[in-house]
């Protein structure tokens, strides 16, 4: 599955992605997946009841809309951790490349099902 014997190039892994909102697992650290994703438009309002979620912008800009707080705007090189239990909805006006770090148990859109929802199996 994952090649632990050689370095991983994030830009090359992002280049392989052809569909927005389709994260792809590129590594694992203990019980955390390292994923890359291309995003554009909005995903869906959702939360992860038991897991934090890290968004790191490789290129572009993403806005993490938070239900009970001000939106978080992230640009290239910036990251933000969405705390577990926080209702959020990522949005990108233009294409944005992300690294995501999530527990292996994290469902893509929490308990919300949408046409954009990807299973863990789809992300491997």
C-alpha positions in Angstrom: 0.0 0.0 0.0 2.3 2.8 1.2 6.0 2.9 0.3 7.9 3.5 3.5 11.3 3.1 1.9 11.4 6.2 -0.2 10.4 9.9 0.2 7.0 11.1 -0.9 6.7 14.3 -3.1 3.5 16.1 -2.1 3.4 18.1 -5.4 3.6 14.8 -7.4 0.9 13.2 -5.3 -1.4 16.2 -5.8 -0.8 16.1 -9.5 -2.2 12.5 -9.6 -5.6 13.7 -8.3 -8.1 14.4 -11.0 -11.3 15.0 -8.9 -12.0 17.7 -6.4 -12.9 16.6 -2.8 -11.4 13.2 -3.3 -8.7 12.9 -0.6 -5.9 10.3 -1.2 -3.9 8.6 1.5 -0.2 9.1 0.8 1.2 8.1 4.2 0.6 7.0 7.8 2.1 8.1 11.1 1.0 5.9 13.9 -2.9 6.1 13.8 -2.9 9.2 11.6 -3.3 9.2 7.8 -1.5 11.8 5.7 -3.7 12.7 2.8 -3.6 15.1 -0.2 -6.7 16.6 -1.8 -7.6 19.2 -4.5 -10.6 21.2 -3.5 -12.8 23.8 -5.2 -16.3 25.0 -4.3 -17.7 23.7 -1.0 -17.8 20.3 0.6 -20.7 19.9 3.1 -21.4 21.0 6.6 -20.2 18.2 8.9 -18.2 17.4 12.0 -16.0 14.7 13.4 -17.2 13.9 16.9 -14.0 12.2 18.1 -11.2 13.4 15.8 -9.4 16.6 15.2 -8.6 17.4 11.5 -5.6 19.3 10.2 -5.7 21.3 6.9 -2.4 22.5 5.4 -2.5 24.6 2.2 0.1 23.6 -0.4 -1.2 26.1 -3.0 -4.2 28.3 -3.3 -6.5 29.4 -0.5 -9.2 27.7 1.5 -11.8 29.0 3.9 -12.8 26.8 6.8 -16.3 27.9 7.6 -17.1 27.3 11.2 -20.7 27.2 12.5 -20.1 28.9 15.9 -17.0 31.0 15.2 -15.4 33.2 12.5 -14.3 31.7 9.3 -10.6 30.7 9.1 -8.8 31.7 5.9 -5.7 29.7 5.0 -3.2 30.5 2.3 -0.1 28.7 1.0 2.0 27.3 3.9 -0.6 27.9 6.6 -2.5 25.2 8.5 -5.4 25.0 10.9 -6.6 22.2 13.2 -10.4 21.9 13.3 -11.1 20.6 16.8 -13.2 17.5 17.2 -16.9 18.1 17.4 -16.7 21.4 15.5 -19.2 21.8 12.7 -17.3 23.0 9.6 -17.5 23.3 5.8 -14.3 23.9 3.8 -14.7 26.3 0.8 -12.3 27.3 -2.0 -13.2 29.8 -4.7 -10.4 28.6 -6.9 -8.6 25.2 -6.8 -6.6 24.6 -3.7 -4.1 21.8 -2.9 -4.2 20.5 0.6 -2.4 18.1 3.0 -4.8 16.6 5.5 -3.8 14.8 8.7 -6.6 12.8 10.2 -7.1 9.8 12.4 -7.5 6.6 10.5 -11.0 6.4 11.9 -12.1 9.8 10.5 -15.0 9.6 8.1 -14.6 12.0 5.2 -17.8 14.0 5.9 -18.5 12.7 9.5 -22.0 11.2 9.7 -23.2 13.3 6.8 -23.6 11.6 3.5 -23.4 13.6 0.3 -22.5 12.9 -3.3 -19.0 14.1 -2.5 -18.5 11.7 0.4 -15.6 9.3 -0.1 -15.1 6.1 2.0 -11.7 5.3 3.5 -11.4 2.5 1.0 -11.9 5.1 -1.9 -9.1 7.2 -0.4 -6.5 4.4 -0.2 
